[in-house]
Amino acid sequence: MTTALDVQGLSVFAGDKTLVDSLTFRIAAGERVGLIGESGSGKSITSLAVMGLLPDTVRATGSVRVGDDERNIVDLDERAAARLRGSRMAMVFQEPMTALNPLMRVGAQIAEVMTIHGTQPTKAAAAARAVELLADVGLPSPAETAKAYPHQLSGGQRQRVVLAIALANDPALLVADEPTTALDVTVQKQVLDLVLRKVTQRGTGLLFITHDLAVVGETCERVLVMNKGVVVEEGPIDQVFTRPQHPYTRGLLAASDLSATDSDGRLFTVASSAGYVPGRSIDRMNLPSSTLAADAAPSAPQFVVRAAELGKTYTRGRTSLFGAPQKVEALRGVSFDIEAGQRFGIVGESGSGKSTLLRMLSGLDRPTSGGIEVVGRDIGRARGADLAELRKNLQIVFQDPMGSLDPRMKVGDIIAEPLLNAANLESGTTMAKKERGALVAEMLNAVGLPVDSVDRFPHQFSGGQRQRISIARALVCRPRILVADEPVSALDVSVRAQVLNLMADLVEEYKLTLIFVSHDLGVVRYLCDRLAVMQNGRIVEQGATAEIYANPANDYTRTLIEATPTIRHRQEIA
């Protein structure tokens, strides 16, 4: 077998709308091909068409053939396509928790796919092979892990289980649809290395679908760039990443490269990418953020946040009748200061304590030990008026704008809502409707949205636009501190660049102190001038961002930096 996947003239339609237009490409056995594009580009619908999983409301034309099977998947009924899925082709989805049955032990789920397709002679043989596959994908104590339920495993472990299921019957083709988007950076690297190793060992063709160009650069040999249902460019990774021919490809590369800025120190976007030169070295800290704090801060440092030996211990319920309640130390001896006008980044993986620290900063939780002051007020002892003052001075932009915006409220009312709280205003009295409208219009203009947005609902906007609405709501009361909790992790790369540029501009314009929380070190490196690295409830390293990146003193920090994928690495080795 020399071909893992052969797609010829594939088109997908929803009614009169063309979702994918005349797509043609081949993947050789053992070849790794990336399919990249932003939301709405057609990449995910392509993966569903390849797997024969299109919904009934969508129709496809053309041909899709897998391995040495001559049948056209486009023409197969569900029963026939199901025989191919799991045997000749398999898929790894973005969110493993939704791909696994929560009521079945993971070993039984791996064995099931072999039993269904008859690749093991007995159920006992399938169960034994499932344990071998769990060991093969690097899970510890595979015999014990086989007895576990999905909720008892971490996200990275669950994704390894999904990969074991996908590879159980030695398929010719593996389709991976954003398989590492929900994972921490070090776990992402482990999973990517595992996928790369397994498809290479087995000679499996890989179709890797993502919006993250850096991940494709670490994983694939060849890439297809998709925009509005059409492949606009394809070729070897090194060629496409260093000498892009299509303006859209150049735009995606420019927006993905957080090490490159234009002459004004702003990230490139798809619209501004004409001046982008792939692989060009620049002075990383020659940015507005490196001078903002120096310009805004007085000669004697003015601290807006001070934390000293901050600790937080949670008590879990009893696991047995006579057992003692379990204690979990979420924060342990955390100390840091943030100066007025500073851009302070907090990075760390899941379980590092970032979320607990944010709850402390916003007055939603109290420390078990130590103390924390925000704008001169002791948050540990804050009550009533103190908390109202805190929420006037500190506002948060969350990761998922759709989850933080009321879907039943119009955008104008969403942005104006904080103005209805008299405690948020210097006058101490509520603001008249006309004044609120003027402030809302001012904020919409500041975040780059049209004034007529006030009469629309959140679902009528894109993800990037909804995040702009969240930022407008956070700034309408003129806070002194803006906390951004993973505000761009769910956005496409071009939208991410736009939102980061917007935040940098607004922080400077409104003289804000920014606290930026993320697991993406590349984003923090661009936006923040100070950095704290968290692990297991502690700050293991903190200091100037440029210094930490150039000379990390802690092994964990070094691991995070090395595990972060970047397109610059692929451009430099080309």
NUDOLUM-932780 format. One line per 3 residues: their letters; for each residue x, y negated, z of C-alpha. Coordinates in Angstrom, 1 decimal. Example, Ala and Ser with C-alpha at 12.3 -4.5 7.8 and 13.67 -1.06 7.14 Angstrom:
BEGIN
AS> 12.3/4.5/7.8; 13.7/1.1/7.1
//
This chain:
BEGIN
MTT> 0.0/0.0/0.0; 1.5/-3.4/-1.1; -1.5/-5.7/-0.6
ALD> -3.2/-6.4/2.8; -5.8/-8.8/1.4; -6.8/-9.9/-2.0
VQG> -9.3/-12.9/-2.3; -10.4/-13.9/-5.8; -12.7/-16.9/-6.5
LSV> -14.4/-16.8/-3.1; -17.1/-19.4/-2.7; -19.5/-19.8/0.2
FAG> -22.8/-21.7/0.1; -25.3/-22.9/2.7; -28.3/-23.7/0.5
DKT> -27.1/-26.2/-2.0; -24.0/-27.2/0.0; -20.7/-25.6/-1.0
LVD> -18.7/-24.7/2.2; -15.8/-23.0/0.4; -15.0/-23.5/-3.3
SLT> -13.2/-20.9/-5.5; -10.7/-19.7/-2.9; -8.0/-17.4/-4.3
FRI> -5.0/-16.0/-2.5; -3.2/-12.7/-1.6; -1.5/-11.4/1.5
AAG> 1.1/-8.7/1.0; 1.5/-5.9/3.5; 3.5/-7.3/6.5
ERV> 3.2/-10.9/5.2; 2.1/-13.6/7.6; 0.0/-16.4/6.1
GLI> -1.4/-19.4/7.9; -4.6/-21.1/6.9; -4.7/-24.6/8.4
GES> -7.2/-27.4/8.3; -9.3/-29.6/10.5; -12.9/-29.1/11.8
GSG> -15.2/-28.8/8.8; -12.5/-27.8/6.4; -13.9/-24.3/5.8
KSI> -11.2/-22.2/7.4; -13.4/-20.5/10.0; -16.2/-19.8/7.5
TSL> -13.4/-18.3/5.3; -12.4/-15.9/8.1; -16.1/-14.8/8.5
AVM> -16.4/-14.2/4.8; -13.2/-12.1/4.8; -14.6/-10.0/7.7
GLL> -18.1/-9.7/6.1; -19.6/-11.5/9.1; -21.4/-14.4/7.3
PDT> -24.8/-15.2/8.7; -27.9/-14.4/6.7; -28.5/-18.1/5.9
VRA> -25.1/-18.3/4.1; -24.3/-16.6/0.8; -20.9/-15.8/-0.9
TGS> -19.7/-15.1/-4.4; -16.3/-13.8/-5.6; -14.3/-10.8/-4.3
VRV> -12.6/-9.9/-1.1; -10.7/-6.6/-0.9; -8.7/-5.2/2.0
GDD> -5.7/-2.9/1.7; -6.1/0.0/-0.8; -9.9/-0.1/-0.5
ERN> -11.4/-1.1/-3.9; -14.8/-2.1/-2.5; -15.7/-5.8/-2.6
IVD> -16.6/-6.9/0.9; -18.8/-9.7/-0.5; -21.1/-7.1/-2.0
LDE> -21.3/-4.7/0.9; -24.2/-4.3/3.3; -23.7/-4.6/7.0
RAA> -23.4/-0.9/7.6; -20.7/-0.5/5.0; -18.8/-3.6/6.1
ARL> -18.9/-2.4/9.7; -17.0/0.8/8.7; -14.2/-1.4/7.4
RGS> -14.1/-3.7/10.4; -12.0/-2.2/13.2; -10.4/0.3/10.8
RMA> -9.0/-1.4/7.7; -9.3/-4.9/9.1; -9.6/-6.5/12.6
MVF> -10.0/-9.9/14.1; -8.7/-11.7/17.2; -11.0/-14.5/18.3
QEP> -10.3/-17.8/20.0; -12.0/-17.1/23.3; -11.3/-13.5/24.6
MTA> -13.9/-13.7/27.4; -16.7/-13.9/24.8; -15.1/-11.2/22.6
LNP> -15.0/-8.7/25.4; -18.0/-6.9/27.1; -18.1/-8.1/30.7
LMR> -19.9/-5.0/31.8; -17.3/-2.5/30.4; -13.8/-1.7/31.7
VGA> -11.1/-2.8/29.3; -9.8/0.7/28.7; -13.2/1.9/27.7
QIA> -13.5/-1.0/25.3; -10.2/-0.1/23.6; -11.2/3.6/23.4
EVM> -14.6/2.7/22.0; -13.2/1.3/18.7; -11.2/4.5/18.2
TIH> -14.2/6.7/19.0; -16.5/4.8/16.6; -14.1/5.1/13.7
GTQ> -13.1/8.7/14.5; -9.3/8.0/14.7; -8.9/10.1/17.8
PTK> -10.2/13.7/18.1; -11.8/13.4/21.5; -13.0/10.8/24.0
AAA> -10.2/11.9/26.4; -7.6/11.3/23.6; -9.0/7.9/22.9
AAR> -8.8/7.0/26.6; -5.2/8.1/26.8; -4.4/6.2/23.7
AVE> -6.0/3.1/25.2; -3.6/3.2/28.1; -0.7/3.5/25.6
LLA> -1.9/0.5/23.7; -2.2/-1.6/26.9; 1.4/-0.8/27.6
DVG> 2.3/-1.6/24.0; 0.9/-5.1/24.3; 2.9/-5.7/27.5
LPS> 0.3/-5.4/30.2; 1.7/-4.3/33.6; 0.5/-1.1/35.2
PAE> -1.5/-0.1/32.1; -3.3/2.8/33.7; -4.6/0.5/36.4
TAK> -5.4/-2.3/34.0; -7.5/0.1/31.9; -9.9/0.3/34.9
AYP> -10.2/-3.4/35.3; -13.1/-5.6/34.0; -12.4/-8.6/31.8
HQL> -13.1/-11.1/34.6; -10.4/-9.5/36.7; -7.7/-10.5/34.2
SGG> -6.1/-13.8/33.3; -6.8/-15.5/29.9; -3.5/-14.3/28.5
QRQ> -4.1/-10.8/29.7; -7.6/-10.8/28.1; -6.1/-11.9/24.8
RVV> -3.6/-9.0/25.0; -6.5/-6.6/25.5; -8.3/-8.1/22.4
LAI> -5.1/-7.6/20.4; -4.9/-4.0/21.6; -8.5/-3.4/20.4
ALA> -7.7/-5.1/17.1; -4.6/-2.9/16.5; -6.0/0.3/17.8
NDP> -6.8/1.8/14.4; -3.7/0.4/12.7; -5.5/-2.0/10.3
ALL> -4.1/-3.2/7.0; -5.2/-6.8/7.9; -5.3/-8.8/11.1
VAD> -7.3/-12.0/11.1; -6.4/-14.3/14.0; -8.8/-17.3/14.4
EPT> -7.3/-19.9/16.8; -6.1/-17.1/19.1; -4.0/-19.2/21.5
TAL> -6.0/-22.5/21.6; -7.3/-21.8/25.2; -4.0/-20.6/26.6
DVT> -1.2/-22.4/28.5; 1.9/-23.2/26.6; 4.1/-20.4/28.0
VQK> 1.3/-17.8/27.7; 0.7/-19.0/24.2; 4.3/-18.4/23.3
QVL> 4.2/-14.9/24.8; 1.0/-14.0/22.8; 2.4/-15.5/19.6
DLV> 5.6/-13.5/20.0; 3.6/-10.4/20.7; 1.4/-10.8/17.6
LRK> 4.5/-11.5/15.4; 6.3/-8.5/16.8; 3.4/-6.1/16.3
VTQ> 2.4/-7.1/12.8; 6.0/-6.8/11.8; 6.5/-3.4/13.3
RGT> 3.3/-2.0/11.7; 3.5/-3.8/8.3; 0.1/-5.4/9.0
GLL> -0.9/-8.5/6.9; -1.7/-11.5/9.1; -4.1/-14.3/8.3
FIT> -3.6/-16.8/11.0; -6.2/-19.6/11.2; -5.6/-22.7/13.2
HDL> -5.6/-26.5/13.2; -2.2/-26.6/15.0; 0.6/-26.9/12.4
AVV> 3.3/-26.3/15.0; 1.8/-22.9/15.9; 1.7/-21.9/12.2
GET> 5.3/-23.1/11.9; 6.3/-20.7/14.7; 4.3/-17.7/13.3
CER> 3.9/-17.7/9.6; 6.0/-17.4/6.4; 3.5/-19.0/4.0
VLV> 0.7/-21.6/4.5; -2.5/-22.6/2.8; -3.8/-26.1/3.6
MNK> -7.6/-26.5/3.4; -9.6/-29.6/3.2; -13.4/-29.8/2.5
GVV> -13.6/-26.2/1.4; -10.7/-26.4/-1.0; -7.1/-25.3/-0.7
VEE> -5.2/-28.4/-1.6; -1.7/-27.0/-1.2; 0.0/-23.7/-0.6
GPI> 3.6/-22.4/-0.4; 6.4/-21.3/1.9; 6.3/-22.9/5.3
DQV> 9.7/-24.5/4.9; 8.8/-26.1/1.6; 5.3/-27.4/2.6
FTR> 6.6/-28.8/5.9; 9.5/-30.6/4.4; 8.3/-31.5/0.9
PQH> 4.5/-31.8/1.1; 3.0/-32.5/-2.3; -0.6/-33.4/-1.4
PYT> -1.4/-36.6/0.5; -3.7/-34.7/2.9; -0.9/-32.3/3.8
RGL> 1.5/-35.2/4.4; -1.2/-36.8/6.6; -1.6/-33.6/8.7
LAA> 2.2/-33.2/9.1; 2.6/-36.9/10.1; -0.3/-36.7/12.7
SDL> 1.1/-33.5/14.1; 4.6/-34.8/14.6; 4.6/-36.5/18.0
SAT> 8.3/-37.2/17.6; 7.7/-39.6/14.8; 6.2/-43.2/15.0
DSD> 5.8/-46.0/12.6; 7.5/-49.4/12.8; 5.1/-50.5/15.5
GRL> 5.8/-47.5/17.7; 2.4/-45.9/16.9; 1.8/-42.3/16.0
FTV> 1.2/-41.7/12.4; -2.4/-40.8/11.3; -3.7/-39.3/8.1
ASS> -4.5/-42.9/6.9; -1.1/-44.3/7.8; 1.1/-41.4/6.7
AGY> 2.5/-42.9/3.5; 5.6/-44.0/5.5; 6.2/-40.7/7.2
VPG> 9.4/-38.8/6.3; 9.4/-35.2/7.5; 12.2/-34.4/9.9
RSI> 13.4/-37.9/10.3; 15.1/-38.5/13.6; 14.0/-41.6/15.6
DRM> 14.7/-43.2/19.0; 12.0/-41.4/21.1; 11.7/-44.0/23.7
NLP> 11.7/-47.0/21.4; 8.0/-47.3/22.1; 5.6/-49.9/23.7
SST> 5.3/-47.5/26.7; 9.0/-48.0/27.6; 8.6/-51.7/27.9
LAA> 5.1/-52.0/29.3; 5.9/-51.2/32.9; 8.9/-53.6/32.9
DAA> 6.8/-56.4/31.5; 3.8/-55.8/33.8; 5.5/-55.0/37.1
PSA> 6.6/-57.8/39.5; 10.2/-57.9/40.7; 9.2/-55.9/43.8
PQF> 7.3/-52.7/42.9; 3.6/-52.8/43.4; 2.3/-49.3/44.0
VVR> -1.3/-48.5/43.1; -1.1/-44.8/44.1; 1.0/-43.4/47.0
AAE> 0.9/-39.7/48.0; 3.0/-38.3/50.9; 3.3/-34.6/51.7
LGK> -0.2/-34.0/50.3; -1.6/-30.6/51.0; -4.9/-28.9/50.3
TYT> -6.0/-25.4/51.5; -9.2/-23.7/50.4; -10.8/-20.8/52.2
RGR> -12.3/-18.1/50.2; -15.1/-15.8/51.4; -14.4/-12.5/53.1
TSL> -13.6/-9.6/50.8; -14.7/-7.0/53.4; -16.8/-7.0/56.5
FGA> -13.9/-7.1/58.9; -11.3/-8.7/56.7; -10.0/-12.3/57.4
PQK> -11.1/-15.0/55.0; -8.4/-15.7/52.4; -6.6/-19.0/52.3
VEA> -5.4/-20.5/49.0; -2.9/-23.4/49.1; -3.8/-25.5/46.0
LRG> -1.4/-28.3/46.9; 1.7/-28.0/49.0; 3.8/-31.1/50.1
VSF> 3.0/-33.2/47.0; 4.6/-36.7/47.2; 4.8/-39.4/44.4
DIE> 4.3/-43.1/43.8; 2.8/-44.8/40.8; 3.5/-48.4/40.1
AGQ> 1.1/-50.9/38.6; 1.2/-50.8/34.8; 3.0/-47.5/34.7
RFG> 2.1/-44.6/32.4; 2.4/-41.6/34.7; 2.1/-38.1/33.2
IVG> 1.2/-35.0/35.2; 2.0/-31.7/33.4; 1.5/-28.1/34.5
ESG> -0.2/-24.9/33.6; -3.5/-23.4/34.9; -3.3/-23.0/38.6
SGK> -0.5/-25.5/39.1; -2.8/-27.9/41.1; -3.5/-30.6/38.5
STL> -7.3/-30.4/38.9; -7.1/-30.4/42.7; -4.9/-33.5/42.6
LRM> -7.3/-35.3/40.3; -10.2/-34.5/42.7; -8.1/-36.1/45.5
LSG> -7.3/-39.2/43.4; -11.0/-39.8/42.5; -12.2/-39.3/46.1
LDR> -14.1/-36.1/45.3; -12.0/-34.0/47.7; -10.1/-34.7/50.9
PTS> -6.6/-33.5/51.7; -6.0/-30.8/54.4; -2.7/-32.5/55.3
GGI> -0.6/-35.5/54.3; -2.1/-38.7/52.9; -3.0/-40.4/49.7
EVV> -3.6/-44.1/49.0; -5.3/-45.5/45.9; -5.1/-49.3/45.5
GRD> -4.2/-49.7/49.2; -7.1/-47.5/50.5; -6.6/-44.3/52.4
IGR> -8.7/-41.8/50.4; -8.5/-39.2/53.1; -10.6/-41.4/55.4
ARG> -12.6/-43.3/52.8; -16.3/-43.7/53.4; -19.2/-45.5/51.7
ADL> -17.9/-48.9/50.7; -14.3/-47.6/50.4; -15.4/-45.0/47.9
AEL> -17.4/-47.5/45.9; -14.3/-49.7/45.7; -12.2/-46.8/44.6
RKN> -14.6/-45.9/41.8; -14.6/-49.5/40.6; -10.8/-49.4/40.4
LQI> -10.4/-45.9/39.0; -12.2/-44.4/36.1; -11.8/-40.9/34.4
VFQ> -11.9/-39.8/30.8; -12.6/-36.0/30.7; -11.4/-33.3/28.4
DPM> -14.8/-32.5/26.8; -16.7/-35.6/25.9; -19.9/-33.7/25.0
GSL> -20.0/-32.3/28.5; -19.5/-35.7/30.1; -22.0/-37.6/28.1
DPR> -25.8/-37.3/28.7; -27.3/-35.9/25.5; -30.6/-37.6/26.3
MKV> -29.2/-41.1/26.6; -28.4/-43.5/23.8; -24.7/-44.6/23.5
GDI> -25.5/-48.2/24.6; -27.1/-47.0/27.8; -24.3/-44.5/28.5
IAE> -21.6/-47.3/28.2; -23.8/-49.8/30.2; -24.7/-47.4/33.0
PLL> -21.7/-48.2/35.3; -22.8/-51.9/35.1; -26.0/-51.0/36.8
NAA> -24.0/-50.3/40.0; -23.5/-53.6/41.8; -20.5/-52.2/43.6
NLE> -18.6/-51.9/40.3; -18.8/-55.7/39.7; -16.8/-58.5/41.3
SGT> -20.0/-60.5/41.9; -21.5/-57.7/43.9; -24.8/-58.1/42.0
TMA> -26.2/-56.2/39.1; -25.7/-57.7/35.7; -28.5/-59.1/33.4
KKE> -29.5/-57.1/30.4; -28.1/-59.7/27.9; -24.7/-59.7/29.7
RGA> -24.6/-55.9/29.7; -25.3/-55.8/26.0; -22.4/-58.3/25.3
LVA> -20.0/-56.2/27.3; -21.1/-53.0/25.6; -20.6/-54.6/22.2
EML> -17.1/-55.8/23.3; -16.1/-52.3/24.4; -17.5/-50.6/21.2
NAV> -15.3/-53.0/19.2; -12.3/-52.3/21.4; -12.6/-48.5/20.8
GLP> -13.2/-49.0/17.1; -16.9/-48.0/16.8; -19.6/-50.1/15.1
VDS> -22.0/-52.1/17.2; -25.0/-50.2/15.8; -23.7/-47.1/17.7
VDR> -25.8/-48.3/20.7; -29.0/-46.9/19.2; -27.6/-43.4/18.5
FPH> -27.2/-40.3/20.6; -23.9/-38.4/21.4; -24.7/-35.5/19.1
QFS> -24.7/-37.8/16.1; -21.0/-38.5/16.5; -17.8/-36.4/15.9
GGQ> -15.6/-35.2/18.7; -13.1/-38.0/18.3; -15.9/-40.6/18.3
RQR> -17.5/-39.1/21.4; -14.1/-39.4/23.2; -14.0/-43.1/22.1
ISI> -17.5/-43.5/23.7; -16.1/-41.9/26.9; -13.2/-44.4/27.0
ARA> -15.5/-47.3/26.4; -17.7/-46.2/29.4; -14.6/-45.8/31.6
LVC> -13.3/-49.3/30.8; -16.5/-51.3/30.8; -16.1/-52.2/34.5
RPR> -12.5/-53.3/34.0; -10.8/-50.7/36.3; -7.2/-51.0/37.3
ILV> -6.4/-47.3/36.9; -7.5/-45.0/34.0; -7.2/-41.3/34.6
ADE> -7.2/-39.2/31.4; -7.7/-35.4/32.0; -6.7/-33.5/28.9
PVS> -8.5/-36.1/26.7; -7.2/-34.9/23.4; -6.7/-31.1/23.8
ALD> -10.0/-30.3/22.0; -9.4/-32.7/19.0; -8.0/-32.1/15.6
VSV> -4.4/-33.4/15.1; -5.4/-36.5/13.0; -8.1/-37.5/15.5
RAQ> -5.7/-36.8/18.4; -3.2/-39.3/16.9; -6.0/-41.9/16.6
VLN> -7.2/-41.5/20.2; -3.6/-41.5/21.6; -2.9/-44.7/19.7
LMA> -6.2/-46.2/21.0; -5.3/-45.3/24.6; -1.9/-46.8/24.3
DLV> -3.3/-50.1/22.8; -6.0/-50.4/25.5; -3.7/-49.6/28.4
EEY> -1.5/-52.5/27.2; -4.3/-54.9/26.3; -6.2/-54.4/29.6
KLT> -3.0/-54.1/31.7; -4.1/-50.7/33.0; -2.2/-48.1/35.0
LIF> -2.5/-44.8/33.2; -2.5/-41.3/34.8; -2.4/-38.8/32.0
VSH> -2.9/-35.1/32.9; -2.1/-32.5/30.3; -0.5/-29.1/29.5
DLG> 0.8/-30.5/26.2; 4.3/-31.9/26.8; 4.5/-33.4/23.4
VVR> 1.6/-35.7/24.1; 2.9/-36.7/27.5; 6.3/-37.4/26.0
YLC> 4.9/-39.9/23.6; 2.5/-41.7/25.9; 4.1/-41.7/29.4
DRL> 7.2/-43.3/30.8; 7.2/-41.3/34.1; 6.5/-37.6/34.5
AVM> 5.7/-35.2/37.3; 5.9/-31.4/36.6; 3.6/-29.2/38.7
QNG> 3.9/-25.5/39.5; 2.0/-23.5/42.1; 0.7/-26.5/43.9
RIV> 4.1/-28.3/44.1; 5.8/-31.0/42.1; 9.0/-29.3/41.0
EQG> 10.5/-32.2/39.1; 9.6/-35.9/38.5; 11.3/-38.9/37.0
ATA> 11.7/-40.8/33.8; 10.1/-38.9/30.9; 13.1/-39.4/28.6
EIY> 15.5/-38.2/31.2; 13.5/-35.1/32.1; 13.2/-34.1/28.4
ANP> 16.9/-34.7/27.8; 18.2/-33.0/31.0; 15.5/-30.9/32.8
AND> 16.8/-30.0/36.2; 14.2/-27.3/37.0; 14.0/-23.9/35.3
YTR> 10.2/-24.1/35.0; 10.4/-27.5/33.3; 13.0/-26.1/30.9
TLI> 10.7/-23.2/30.1; 7.8/-25.5/29.4; 9.8/-27.6/27.1
EAT> 11.2/-24.6/25.2; 7.8/-23.0/24.9; 6.1/-26.0/23.4
PTI> 5.8/-25.5/19.6; 6.8/-28.3/17.3; 6.9/-28.8/13.6
RHR> 10.2/-30.7/13.9; 12.0/-27.5/14.7; 10.8/-25.9/11.5
QEI> 11.7/-29.0/9.5; 15.2/-29.1/10.9; 16.0/-25.5/10.2
A> 14.6/-25.7/6.6
//
